[in-house]
Amino acid sequence: MGFELVCVAVLGQQRPTVQVMADRADGGLISVEDCEQISRYLSTVFDVEDPIPGTWNLEVSSAGIDRPLTRPKDWIRFAGHLARVELRFPVNGRKRFSGIVLGADDKFGKLRLDDGTEAELPLHDISRAKLVLTDALIAFTTPSPTTN
């Protein structure tokens, strides 16, 4: 469909919300119309597959500016920006890290911490990684004006 899946989460218990975050595959900004298209497609699939018993809601959105870092390519794309990371298991006695994203490979996301040291965080052990909203991030994600 021309989109990439960024994150899927099921939130709540009584009437859960299936939250889907997506990006445009071409790197462009995702629009409301894009979210509607994804929602219609997923609704059709979920009606057939019925993956969650009972009543639930579907929410489709862009990943946003202060987006989660869920794939190595996100870590590479947003290198140079501030992020916060929480791990399932400690690395060097810590589960929480904050620092500048340095990139990633297939196994590790890399951060430069406030003290100047670098941390390699196992991607499969990350419970949450998210960019921090800064002026630099806003400038990076704001489309440049087109000239005629």
N, CA, C and O atoms as a GROMACS GRO file, in nm:
protein
  592
    1MET      N    1   0.082  -0.120   0.000
    1MET     CA    2   0.000   0.000   0.000
    1MET      C    3   0.086   0.126   0.000
    1MET      O    4   0.033   0.237  -0.011
    2GLY      N    5   0.219   0.111   0.012
    2GLY     CA    6   0.305   0.228   0.015
    2GLY      C    7   0.331   0.282   0.154
    2GLY      O    8   0.374   0.396   0.170
    3PHE      N    9   0.306   0.200   0.256
    3PHE     CA   10   0.327   0.241   0.395
    3PHE      C   11   0.416   0.139   0.466
    3PHE      O   12   0.428   0.025   0.422
    4GLU      N   13   0.477   0.183   0.574
    4GLU     CA   14   0.556   0.094   0.658
    4GLU      C   15   0.501   0.097   0.799
    4GLU      O   16   0.464   0.202   0.851
    5LEU      N   17   0.495  -0.019   0.861
    5LEU     CA   18   0.449  -0.032   0.998
    5LEU      C   19   0.560   0.013   1.092
    5LEU      O   20   0.673  -0.034   1.082
    6VAL      N   21   0.528   0.104   1.183
    6VAL     CA   22   0.624   0.151   1.282
    6VAL      C   23   0.601   0.081   1.415
    6VAL      O   24   0.695   0.036   1.480
    7CYS      N   25   0.474   0.071   1.454
    7CYS     CA   26   0.444   0.016   1.586
    7CYS      C   27   0.297  -0.028   1.592
    7CYS      O   28   0.210   0.036   1.533
    8VAL      N   29   0.272  -0.137   1.662
    8VAL     CA   30   0.136  -0.182   1.692
    8VAL      C   31   0.129  -0.206   1.842
    8VAL      O   32   0.216  -0.273   1.899
    9ALA      N   33   0.026  -0.153   1.906
    9ALA     CA   34   0.008  -0.173   2.050
    9ALA      C   35  -0.140  -0.198   2.076
    9ALA      O   36  -0.226  -0.141   2.009
   10VAL      N   37  -0.168  -0.283   2.173
   10VAL     CA   38  -0.305  -0.304   2.219
   10VAL      C   39  -0.312  -0.245   2.359
   10VAL      O   40  -0.243  -0.290   2.451
   11LEU      N   41  -0.396  -0.142   2.373
   11LEU     CA   42  -0.405  -0.066   2.498
   11LEU      C   43  -0.541  -0.087   2.563
   11LEU      O   44  -0.644  -0.080   2.496
   12GLY      N   45  -0.541  -0.112   2.692
   12GLY     CA   46  -0.666  -0.129   2.765
   12GLY      C   47  -0.711  -0.273   2.767
   12GLY      O   48  -0.659  -0.358   2.694
   13GLN      N   49  -0.812  -0.301   2.852
   13GLN     CA   50  -0.859  -0.438   2.866
   13GLN      C   51  -1.009  -0.453   2.840
   13GLN      O   52  -1.049  -0.542   2.766
   14GLN      N   53  -1.092  -0.368   2.900
   14GLN     CA   54  -1.236  -0.383   2.885
   14GLN      C   55  -1.279  -0.366   2.739
   14GLN      O   56  -1.347  -0.452   2.683
   15ARG      N   57  -1.239  -0.256   2.679
   15ARG     CA   58  -1.264  -0.230   2.537
   15ARG      C   59  -1.130  -0.182   2.478
   15ARG      O   60  -1.108  -0.062   2.465
   16PRO      N   61  -1.043  -0.277   2.443
   16PRO     CA   62  -0.908  -0.239   2.402
   16PRO      C   63  -0.905  -0.155   2.274
   16PRO      O   64  -0.996  -0.161   2.191
   17THR      N   65  -0.800  -0.077   2.262
   17THR     CA   66  -0.772   0.000   2.141
   17THR      C   67  -0.650  -0.060   2.074
   17THR      O   68  -0.545  -0.074   2.137
   18VAL      N   69  -0.663  -0.096   1.949
   18VAL     CA   70  -0.550  -0.142   1.869
   18VAL      C   71  -0.492  -0.017   1.804
   18VAL      O   72  -0.554   0.043   1.716
   19GLN      N   73  -0.373   0.020   1.848
   19GLN     CA   74  -0.307   0.141   1.798
   19GLN      C   75  -0.203   0.101   1.694
   19GLN      O   76  -0.113   0.021   1.722
   20VAL      N   77  -0.216   0.157   1.574
   20VAL     CA   78  -0.124   0.129   1.465
   20VAL      C   79  -0.057   0.260   1.424
   20VAL      O   80  -0.125   0.357   1.392
   21MET      N   81   0.076   0.262   1.424
   21MET     CA   82   0.151   0.378   1.378
   21MET      C   83   0.221   0.340   1.248
   21MET      O   84   0.281   0.232   1.237
   22ALA      N   85   0.213   0.430   1.150
   22ALA     CA   86   0.269   0.400   1.019
   22ALA      C   87   0.347   0.518   0.964
   22ALA      O   88   0.328   0.632   1.006
   23ASP      N   89   0.435   0.489   0.869
   23ASP     CA   90   0.510   0.588   0.792
   23ASP      C   91   0.480   0.565   0.645
   23ASP      O   92   0.442   0.455   0.605
   24ARG      N   93   0.497   0.668   0.565
   24ARG     CA   94   0.493   0.650   0.420
   24ARG      C   95   0.624   0.584   0.379
   24ARG      O   96   0.731   0.622   0.428
   25ALA      N   97   0.618   0.486   0.292
   25ALA     CA   98   0.738   0.416   0.246
   25ALA      C   99   0.832   0.508   0.171
   25ALA      O  100   0.953   0.484   0.169
   26ASP      N  101   0.778   0.613   0.108
   26ASP     CA  102   0.862   0.706   0.031
   26ASP      C  103   0.928   0.812   0.119
   26ASP      O  104   0.998   0.899   0.068
   27GLY      N  105   0.905   0.806   0.251
   27GLY     CA  106   0.965   0.902   0.343
   27GLY      C  107   0.886   1.030   0.360
   27GLY      O  108   0.922   1.113   0.443
   28GLY      N  109   0.778   1.047   0.284
   28GLY     CA  110   0.695   1.167   0.296
   28GLY      C  111   0.612   1.165   0.422
   28GLY      O  112   0.606   1.065   0.494
   29LEU      N  113   0.548   1.278   0.449
   29LEU     CA  114   0.461   1.288   0.565
   29LEU      C  115   0.332   1.211   0.543
   29LEU      O  116   0.274   1.215   0.434
   30ILE      N  117   0.288   1.140   0.644
   30ILE     CA  118   0.163   1.066   0.634
   30ILE      C  119   0.047   1.164   0.657
   30ILE      O  120   0.053   1.249   0.745
   31SER      N  121  -0.057   1.150   0.577
   31SER     CA  122  -0.172   1.241   0.585
   31SER      C  123  -0.291   1.174   0.653
   31SER      O  124  -0.291   1.053   0.677
   32VAL      N  125  -0.391   1.253   0.683
   32VAL     CA  126  -0.515   1.200   0.738
   32VAL      C  127  -0.577   1.101   0.640
   32VAL      O  128  -0.628   0.996   0.680
   33GLU      N  129  -0.572   1.134   0.512
   33GLU     CA  130  -0.626   1.044   0.409
   33GLU      C  131  -0.551   0.911   0.407
   33GLU      O  132  -0.611   0.806   0.386
   34ASP      N  133  -0.418   0.916   0.428
   34ASP     CA  134  -0.339   0.792   0.436
   34ASP      C  135  -0.385   0.707   0.553
   34ASP      O  136  -0.402   0.586   0.540
   35CYS      N  137  -0.406   0.772   0.668
   35CYS     CA  138  -0.453   0.699   0.787
   35CYS      C  139  -0.590   0.638   0.762
   35CYS      O  140  -0.617   0.525   0.805
   36GLU      N  141  -0.678   0.711   0.694
   36GLU     CA  142  -0.810   0.657   0.660
   36GLU      C  143  -0.797   0.535   0.570
   36GLU      O  144  -0.867   0.435   0.590
   37GLN      N  145  -0.709   0.541   0.472
   37GLN     CA  146  -0.688   0.428   0.379
   37GLN      C  147  -0.638   0.305   0.455
   37GLN      O  148  -0.687   0.194   0.433
   38ILE      N  149  -0.540   0.325   0.543
   38ILE     CA  150  -0.488   0.214   0.623
   38ILE      C  151  -0.597   0.157   0.712
   38ILE      O  152  -0.611   0.036   0.725
   39SER      N  153  -0.675   0.245   0.775
   39SER     CA  154  -0.782   0.203   0.865
   39SER      C  155  -0.887   0.119   0.792
   39SER      O  156  -0.929   0.015   0.842
   40ARG      N  157  -0.928   0.164   0.674
   40ARG     CA  158  -1.026   0.087   0.596
   40ARG      C  159  -0.972  -0.051   0.562
   40ARG      O  160  -1.043  -0.151   0.573
   41TYR      N  161  -0.846  -0.058   0.519
   41TYR     CA  162  -0.786  -0.186   0.483
   41TYR      C  163  -0.779  -0.277   0.606
   41TYR      O  164  -0.821  -0.393   0.600
   42LEU      N  165  -0.725  -0.225   0.716
   42LEU     CA  166  -0.711  -0.308   0.836
   42LEU      C  167  -0.847  -0.352   0.891
   42LEU      O  168  -0.860  -0.464   0.939
   43SER      N  169  -0.946  -0.265   0.884
   43SER     CA  170  -1.080  -0.302   0.931
   43SER      C  171  -1.133  -0.422   0.855
   43SER      O  172  -1.193  -0.512   0.913
   44THR      N  173  -1.111  -0.422   0.724
   44THR     CA  174  -1.155  -0.535   0.641
   44THR      C  175  -1.083  -0.663   0.682
   44THR      O  176  -1.145  -0.768   0.696
   45VAL      N  177  -0.952  -0.654   0.699
   45VAL     CA  178  -0.874  -0.772   0.739
   45VAL      C  179  -0.917  -0.820   0.877
   45VAL      O  180  -0.935  -0.940   0.897
   46PHE      N  181  -0.933  -0.728   0.972
   46PHE     CA  182  -0.969  -0.767   1.107
   46PHE      C  183  -1.111  -0.823   1.114
   46PHE      O  184  -1.139  -0.909   1.198
   47ASP      N  185  -1.200  -0.776   1.028
   47ASP     CA  186  -1.336  -0.832   1.024
   47ASP      C  187  -1.332  -0.980   0.986
   47ASP      O  188  -1.410  -1.060   1.037
   48VAL      N  189  -1.242  -1.016   0.896
   48VAL     CA  190  -1.229  -1.155   0.852
   48VAL      C  191  -1.152  -1.238   0.955
   48VAL      O  192  -1.196  -1.346   0.993
   49GLU      N  193  -1.038  -1.187   0.999
   49GLU     CA  194  -0.950  -1.262   1.089
   49GLU      C  195  -0.997  -1.263   1.234
   49GLU      O  196  -0.972  -1.360   1.306
   50ASP      N  197  -1.066  -1.156   1.278
   50ASP     CA  198  -1.116  -1.142   1.415
   50ASP      C  199  -1.007  -1.174   1.519
   50ASP      O  200  -1.022  -1.268   1.597
   51PRO      N  201  -0.897  -1.096   1.521
   51PRO     CA  202  -0.783  -1.128   1.608
   51PRO      C  203  -0.805  -1.101   1.757
   51PRO      O  204  -0.734  -1.156   1.841
   52ILE      N  205  -0.904  -1.017   1.789
   52ILE     CA  206  -0.929  -0.983   1.930
   52ILE      C  207  -1.075  -1.010   1.960
   52ILE      O  208  -1.164  -0.953   1.896
   53PRO      N  209  -1.102  -1.098   2.056
   53PRO     CA  210  -1.242  -1.126   2.089
   53PRO      C  211  -1.310  -1.004   2.151
   53PRO      O  212  -1.247  -0.922   2.218
   54GLY      N  213  -1.439  -0.994   2.127
   54GLY     CA  214  -1.516  -0.886   2.187
   54GLY      C  215  -1.506  -0.756   2.109
   54GLY      O  216  -1.466  -0.754   1.992
   55THR      N  217  -1.544  -0.648   2.176
   55THR     CA  218  -1.546  -0.516   2.115
   55THR      C  219  -1.414  -0.445   2.138
   55THR      O  220  -1.357  -0.452   2.247
   56TRP      N  221  -1.365  -0.378   2.035
   56TRP     CA  222  -1.240  -0.303   2.045
   56TRP      C  223  -1.240  -0.191   1.943
   56TRP      O  224  -1.323  -0.189   1.852
   57ASN      N  225  -1.147  -0.098   1.958
   57ASN     CA  226  -1.135   0.016   1.868
   57ASN      C  227  -1.005   0.008   1.790
   57ASN      O  228  -0.906  -0.046   1.840
   58LEU      N  229  -1.005   0.062   1.669
   58LEU     CA  230  -0.885   0.071   1.587
   58LEU      C  231  -0.846   0.217   1.576
   58LEU      O  232  -0.930   0.302   1.544
   59GLU      N  233  -0.720   0.247   1.602
   59GLU     CA  234  -0.667   0.383   1.592
   59GLU      C  235  -0.543   0.378   1.503
   59GLU      O  236  -0.446   0.310   1.535
   60VAL      N  237  -0.546   0.451   1.391
   60VAL     CA  238  -0.433   0.456   1.299
   60VAL      C  239  -0.379   0.598   1.297
   60VAL      O  240  -0.455   0.694   1.284
   61SER      N  241  -0.247   0.613   1.310
   61SER     CA  242  -0.187   0.746   1.312
   61SER      C  243  -0.045   0.741   1.256
   61SER      O  244   0.012   0.634   1.232
   62SER      N  245   0.009   0.860   1.235
   62SER     CA  246   0.151   0.870   1.203
   62SER      C  247   0.227   0.842   1.333
   62SER      O  248   0.169   0.842   1.441
   63ALA      N  249   0.356   0.820   1.320
   63ALA     CA  250   0.437   0.797   1.440
   63ALA      C  251   0.463   0.927   1.515
   63ALA      O  252   0.502   0.924   1.631
   64GLY      N  253   0.441   1.042   1.450
   64GLY     CA  254   0.459   1.171   1.514
   64GLY      C  255   0.604   1.216   1.517
   64GLY      O  256   0.694   1.142   1.475
   65ILE      N  257   0.625   1.336   1.566
   65ILE     CA  258   0.761   1.391   1.571
   65ILE      C  259   0.843   1.320   1.679
   65ILE      O  260   0.955   1.277   1.653
   66ASP      N  261   0.787   1.309   1.799
   66ASP     CA  262   0.859   1.243   1.908
   66ASP      C  263   0.824   1.094   1.908
   66ASP      O  264   0.772   1.039   2.005
   67ARG      N  265   0.853   1.034   1.798
   67ARG     CA  266   0.814   0.898   1.762
   67ARG      C  267   0.891   0.790   1.835
   67ARG      O  268   0.999   0.815   1.889
   68PRO      N  269   0.836   0.670   1.837
   68PRO     CA  270   0.911   0.557   1.890
   68PRO      C  271   1.020   0.515   1.790
   68PRO      O  272   1.004   0.530   1.669
   69LEU      N  273   1.128   0.462   1.843
   69LEU     CA  274   1.235   0.406   1.761
   69LEU      C  275   1.219   0.254   1.770
   69LEU      O  276   1.260   0.192   1.868
   70THR      N  277   1.159   0.196   1.667
   70THR     CA  278   1.126   0.053   1.673
   70THR      C  279   1.209  -0.032   1.579
   70THR      O  280   1.214  -0.154   1.594
   71ARG      N  281   1.273   0.030   1.482
   71ARG     CA  282   1.349  -0.045   1.380
   71ARG      C  283   1.490   0.014   1.370
   71ARG      O  284   1.510   0.132   1.399
   72PRO      N  285   1.588  -0.067   1.332
   72PRO     CA  286   1.723  -0.011   1.313
   72PRO      C  287   1.723   0.111   1.221
   72PRO      O  288   1.798   0.205   1.245
   73LYS      N  289   1.641   0.109   1.116
   73LYS     CA  290   1.638   0.223   1.024
   73LYS      C  291   1.592   0.352   1.092
   73LYS      O  292   1.631   0.460   1.050
   74ASP      N  293   1.507   0.342   1.196
   74ASP     CA  294   1.467   0.461   1.272
   74ASP      C  295   1.587   0.518   1.348
   74ASP      O  296   1.606   0.639   1.352
   75TRP      N  297   1.666   0.429   1.406
   75TRP     CA  298   1.785   0.472   1.480
   75TRP      C  299   1.884   0.540   1.386
   75TRP      O  300   1.951   0.637   1.424
   76ILE      N  301   1.894   0.492   1.265
   76ILE     CA  302   1.986   0.550   1.167
   76ILE      C  303   1.932   0.685   1.119
   76ILE      O  304   2.006   0.783   1.113
   77ARG      N  305   1.805   0.689   1.084
   77ARG     CA  306   1.743   0.812   1.033
   77ARG      C  307   1.751   0.926   1.133
   77ARG      O  308   1.771   1.041   1.094
   78PHE      N  309   1.734   0.896   1.261
   78PHE     CA  310   1.728   1.000   1.362
   78PHE      C  311   1.858   1.012   1.443
   78PHE      O  312   1.857   1.063   1.555
   79ALA      N  313   1.969   0.966   1.386
   79ALA     CA  314   2.099   0.984   1.449
   79ALA      C  315   2.123   1.134   1.469
   79ALA      O  316   2.094   1.215   1.381
   80GLY      N  317   2.175   1.168   1.586
   80GLY     CA  318   2.201   1.307   1.618
   80GLY      C  319   2.093   1.371   1.704
   80GLY      O  320   2.107   1.485   1.748
   81HIS      N  321   1.984   1.298   1.728
   81HIS     CA  322   1.874   1.351   1.807
   81HIS      C  323   1.865   1.280   1.942
   81HIS      O  324   1.910   1.167   1.959
   82LEU      N  325   1.805   1.349   2.038
   82LEU     CA  326   1.793   1.299   2.174
   82LEU      C  327   1.682   1.195   2.184
   82LEU      O  328   1.575   1.211   2.126
   83ALA      N  329   1.710   1.086   2.258
   83ALA     CA  330   1.611   0.981   2.279
   83ALA      C  331   1.619   0.930   2.422
   83ALA      O  332   1.721   0.944   2.490
   84ARG      N  333   1.510   0.870   2.466
   84ARG     CA  334   1.504   0.800   2.595
   84ARG      C  335   1.470   0.655   2.567
   84ARG      O  336   1.386   0.624   2.483
   85VAL      N  337   1.538   0.566   2.638
   85VAL     CA  338   1.523   0.423   2.614
   85VAL      C  339   1.504   0.352   2.747
   85VAL      O  340   1.573   0.381   2.845
   86GLU      N  341   1.410   0.257   2.748
   86GLU     CA  342   1.392   0.169   2.863
   86GLU      C  343   1.412   0.025   2.817
   86GLU      O  344   1.359  -0.015   2.713
   87LEU      N  345   1.488  -0.051   2.895
   87LEU     CA  346   1.518  -0.191   2.862
   87LEU      C  347   1.442  -0.286   2.953
   87LEU      O  348   1.405  -0.251   3.065
   88ARG      N  349   1.420  -0.406   2.905
   88ARG     CA  350   1.359  -0.511   2.987
   88ARG      C  351   1.459  -0.564   3.090
   88ARG      O  352   1.423  -0.600   3.202
   89PHE      N  353   1.586  -0.570   3.049
   89PHE     CA  354   1.693  -0.623   3.134
   89PHE      C  355   1.806  -0.521   3.141
   89PHE      O  356   1.834  -0.453   3.042
   90PRO      N  357   1.871  -0.509   3.256
   90PRO     CA  358   1.975  -0.407   3.271
   90PRO      C  359   2.098  -0.431   3.182
   90PRO      O  360   2.135  -0.545   3.154
   91VAL      N  361   2.158  -0.320   3.140
   91VAL     CA  362   2.288  -0.320   3.075
   91VAL      C  363   2.377  -0.233   3.162
   91VAL      O  364   2.346  -0.117   3.188
   92ASN      N  365   2.487  -0.289   3.209
   92ASN     CA  366   2.577  -0.218   3.302
   92ASN      C  367   2.501  -0.165   3.423
   92ASN      O  368   2.527  -0.054   3.470
   93GLY      N  369   2.405  -0.245   3.472
   93GLY     CA  370   2.332  -0.210   3.592
   93GLY      C  371   2.218  -0.110   3.573
   93GLY      O  372   2.157  -0.066   3.671
   94ARG      N  373   2.189  -0.073   3.449
   94ARG     CA  374   2.084   0.027   3.422
   94ARG      C  375   1.979  -0.028   3.326
   94ARG      O  376   2.009  -0.108   3.237
   95LYS      N  377   1.856   0.018   3.346
   95LYS     CA  378   1.748  -0.012   3.252
   95LYS      C  379   1.705   0.111   3.174
   95LYS      O  380   1.643   0.098   3.069
   96ARG      N  381   1.735   0.231   3.225
   96ARG     CA  382   1.692   0.355   3.159
   96ARG      C  383   1.813   0.433   3.110
   96ARG      O  384   1.913   0.451   3.181
   97PHE      N  385   1.800   0.480   2.986
   97PHE     CA  386   1.908   0.555   2.923
   97PHE      C  387   1.850   0.676   2.851
   97PHE      O  388   1.738   0.673   2.800
   98SER      N  389   1.928   0.782   2.848
   98SER     CA  390   1.893   0.902   2.773
   98SER      C  391   2.021   0.951   2.707
   98SER      O  392   2.126   0.957   2.770
   99GLY      N  393   2.011   0.985   2.578
   99GLY     CA  394   2.129   1.033   2.510
   99GLY      C  395   2.102   1.060   2.363
   99GLY      O  396   1.989   1.052   2.316
  100ILE      N  397   2.208   1.092   2.293
  100ILE     CA  398   2.201   1.123   2.151
  100ILE      C  399   2.210   0.993   2.071
  100ILE      O  400   2.301   0.912   2.092
  101VAL      N  401   2.116   0.974   1.981
  101VAL     CA  402   2.112   0.855   1.897
  101VAL      C  403   2.234   0.858   1.804
  101VAL      O  404   2.261   0.958   1.738
  102LEU      N  405   2.307   0.746   1.801
  102LEU     CA  406   2.425   0.734   1.715
  102LEU      C  407   2.402   0.640   1.597
  102LEU      O  408   2.487   0.629   1.509
  103GLY      N  409   2.289   0.571   1.596
  103GLY     CA  410   2.260   0.477   1.488
  103GLY      C  411   2.233   0.339   1.544
  103GLY      O  412   2.207   0.324   1.664
  104ALA      N  413   2.238   0.239   1.457
  104ALA     CA  414   2.210   0.102   1.498
  104ALA      C  415   2.263   0.006   1.394
  104ALA      O  416   2.290   0.044   1.280
  105ASP      N  417   2.278  -0.119   1.436
  105ASP     CA  418   2.301  -0.227   1.343
  105ASP      C  419   2.187  -0.327   1.366
  105ASP      O  420   2.086  -0.290   1.426
  106ASP      N  421   2.200  -0.448   1.322
  106ASP     CA  422   2.091  -0.545   1.336
  106ASP      C  423   2.063  -0.585   1.481
  106ASP      O  424   1.955  -0.634   1.512
  107LYS      N  425   2.161  -0.565   1.570
  107LYS     CA  426   2.146  -0.613   1.707
  107LYS      C  427   2.141  -0.504   1.813
  107LYS      O  428   2.079  -0.523   1.918
  108PHE      N  429   2.204  -0.389   1.787
  108PHE     CA  430   2.218  -0.287   1.891
  108PHE      C  431   2.178  -0.148   1.842
  108PHE      O  432   2.211  -0.109   1.730
  109GLY      N  433   2.107  -0.074   1.929
  109GLY     CA  434   2.089   0.068   1.911
  109GLY      C  435   2.197   0.138   1.991
  109GLY      O  436   2.231   0.094   2.101
  110LYS      N  437   2.252   0.245   1.937
  110LYS     CA  438   2.366   0.310   2.003
  110LYS      C  439   2.332   0.452   2.043
  110LYS      O  440   2.276   0.529   1.965
  111LEU      N  441   2.369   0.487   2.168
  111LEU     CA  442   2.346   0.620   2.223
  111LEU      C  443   2.477   0.676   2.278
  111LEU      O  444   2.560   0.602   2.331
  112ARG      N  445   2.494   0.809   2.266
  112ARG     CA  446   2.601   0.878   2.339
  112ARG      C  447   2.534   0.940   2.461
  112ARG      O  448   2.446   1.025   2.449
  113LEU      N  449   2.577   0.898   2.577
  113LEU     CA  450   2.517   0.941   2.702
  113LEU      C  451   2.570   1.078   2.742
  113LEU      O  452   2.668   1.127   2.686
  114ASP      N  453   2.505   1.139   2.840
  114ASP     CA  454   2.543   1.274   2.887
  114ASP      C  455   2.689   1.282   2.932
  114ASP      O  456   2.752   1.387   2.918
  115ASP      N  457   2.743   1.172   2.986
  115ASP     CA  458   2.881   1.175   3.034
  115ASP      C  459   2.982   1.151   2.922
  115ASP      O  460   3.102   1.143   2.947
  116GLY      N  461   2.933   1.140   2.798
  116GLY     CA  462   3.021   1.123   2.683
  116GLY      C  463   3.049   0.978   2.646
  116GLY      O  464   3.106   0.951   2.540
  117THR      N  465   3.008   0.885   2.732
  117THR     CA  466   3.028   0.744   2.700
  117THR      C  467   2.922   0.698   2.600
  117THR      O  468   2.818   0.761   2.584
  118GLU      N  469   2.951   0.587   2.534
  118GLU     CA  470   2.856   0.531   2.440
  118GLU      C  471   2.797   0.403   2.497
  118GLU      O  472   2.866   0.324   2.561
  119ALA      N  473   2.668   0.384   2.473
  119ALA     CA  474   2.599   0.263   2.519
  119ALA      C  475   2.544   0.189   2.398
  119ALA      O  476   2.482   0.248   2.310
  120GLU      N  477   2.568   0.058   2.395
  120GLU     CA  478   2.509  -0.029   2.294
  120GLU      C  479   2.396  -0.105   2.362
  120GLU      O  480   2.418  -0.183   2.454
  121LEU      N  481   2.274  -0.080   2.315
  121LEU     CA  482   2.156  -0.136   2.379
  121LEU      C  483   2.096  -0.244   2.289
  121LEU      O  484   2.065  -0.217   2.173
  122PRO      N  485   2.080  -0.367   2.341
  122PRO     CA  486   2.026  -0.475   2.259
  122PRO      C  487   1.884  -0.442   2.212
  122PRO      O  488   1.794  -0.422   2.295
  123LEU      N  489   1.863  -0.436   2.082
  123LEU     CA  490   1.732  -0.399   2.027
  123LEU      C  491   1.622  -0.492   2.076
  123LEU      O  492   1.510  -0.447   2.101
  124HIS      N  493   1.651  -0.621   2.088
  124HIS     CA  494   1.547  -0.716   2.130
  124HIS      C  495   1.508  -0.702   2.277
  124HIS      O  496   1.407  -0.758   2.320
  125ASP      N  497   1.588  -0.628   2.356
  125ASP     CA  498   1.557  -0.607   2.497
  125ASP      C  499   1.494  -0.471   2.525
  125ASP      O  500   1.467  -0.438   2.640
  126ILE      N  501   1.471  -0.392   2.422
  126ILE     CA  502   1.413  -0.258   2.442
  126ILE      C  503   1.263  -0.270   2.461
  126ILE      O  504   1.192  -0.327   2.378
  127SER      N  505   1.215  -0.217   2.572
  127SER     CA  506   1.070  -0.216   2.595
  127SER      C  507   1.010  -0.086   2.542
  127SER      O  508   0.892  -0.081   2.504
  128ARG      N  509   1.092   0.021   2.540
  128ARG     CA  510   1.044   0.149   2.488
  128ARG      C  511   1.164   0.235   2.450
  128ARG      O  512   1.259   0.249   2.526
  129ALA      N  513   1.158   0.291   2.331
  129ALA     CA  514   1.260   0.387   2.286
  129ALA      C  515   1.185   0.496   2.211
  129ALA      O  516   1.108   0.468   2.119
  130LYS      N  517   1.208   0.620   2.250
  130LYS     CA  518   1.131   0.730   2.192
  130LYS      C  519   1.217   0.854   2.180
  130LYS      O  520   1.297   0.885   2.268
  131LEU      N  521   1.199   0.926   2.070
  131LEU     CA  522   1.267   1.053   2.053
  131LEU      C  523   1.210   1.155   2.151
  131LEU      O  524   1.093   1.149   2.188
  132VAL      N  525   1.294   1.249   2.191
  132VAL     CA  526   1.254   1.358   2.279
  132VAL      C  527   1.231   1.481   2.191
  132VAL      O  528   1.313   1.513   2.106
  133LEU      N  529   1.120   1.549   2.214
  133LEU     CA  530   1.086   1.667   2.134
  133LEU      C  531   1.183   1.781   2.167
  133LEU      O  532   1.188   1.830   2.279
  134THR      N  533   1.260   1.821   2.066
  134THR     CA  534   1.354   1.932   2.080
  134THR      C  535   1.338   2.024   1.959
  134THR      O  536   1.276   1.987   1.859
  135ASP      N  537   1.392   2.144   1.969
  135ASP     CA  538   1.389   2.235   1.855
  135ASP      C  539   1.459   2.174   1.734
  135ASP      O  540   1.413   2.189   1.621
  136ALA      N  541   1.571   2.105   1.757
  136ALA     CA  542   1.645   2.042   1.647
  136ALA      C  543   1.560   1.935   1.578
  136ALA      O  544   1.563   1.922   1.456
  137LEU      N  545   1.486   1.857   1.656
  137LEU     CA  546   1.401   1.753   1.598
  137LEU      C  547   1.287   1.815   1.518
  137LEU      O  548   1.253   1.767   1.410
  138ILE      N  549   1.228   1.921   1.570
  138ILE     CA  550   1.121   1.990   1.497
  138ILE      C  551   1.174   2.042   1.364
  138ILE      O  552   1.109   2.026   1.261
  139ALA      N  553   1.291   2.104   1.366
  139ALA     CA  554   1.350   2.157   1.242
  139ALA      C  555   1.379   2.044   1.144
  139ALA      O  556   1.360   2.059   1.023
  140PHE      N  557   1.427   1.930   1.195
  140PHE     CA  558   1.461   1.816   1.110
  140PHE      C  559   1.339   1.755   1.042
  140PHE      O  560   1.347   1.709   0.928
  141THR      N  561   1.226   1.756   1.112
  141THR     CA  562   1.106   1.691   1.059
  141THR      C  563   1.011   1.785   0.987
  141THR      O  564   0.912   1.741   0.929
  142THR      N  565   1.039   1.915   0.990
  142THR     CA  566   0.954   2.011   0.923
  142THR      C  567   0.989   2.014   0.775
  142THR      O  568   1.105   2.036   0.739
  143PRO      N  569   0.889   1.992   0.689
  143PRO     CA  570   0.920   1.995   0.545
  143PRO      C  571   0.966   2.134   0.502
  143PRO      O  572   0.914   2.236   0.548
  144SER      N  573   1.064   2.136   0.413
  144SER     CA  574   1.110   2.264   0.364
  144SER      C  575   1.009   2.320   0.264
  144SER      O  576   0.948   2.243   0.189
  145PRO      N  577   0.991   2.451   0.261
  145PRO     CA  578   0.894   2.509   0.168
  145PRO      C  579   0.939   2.488   0.024
  145PRO      O  580   1.057   2.494  -0.008
  146THR      N  581   0.841   2.464  -0.060
  146THR     CA  582   0.872   2.446  -0.202
  146THR      C  583   0.865   2.581  -0.273
  146THR      O  584   0.782   2.666  -0.240
  147THR      N  585   0.951   2.598  -0.369
  147THR     CA  586   0.949   2.723  -0.446
  147THR      C  587   0.892   2.695  -0.583
  147THR      O  588   0.906   2.586  -0.637
  148ASN      N  589   0.825   2.795  -0.639
  148ASN     CA  590   0.763   2.778  -0.770
  148ASN      C  591   0.858   2.818  -0.879
  148ASN      O  592   0.823   2.811  -0.997
   0.00000   0.00000   0.00000
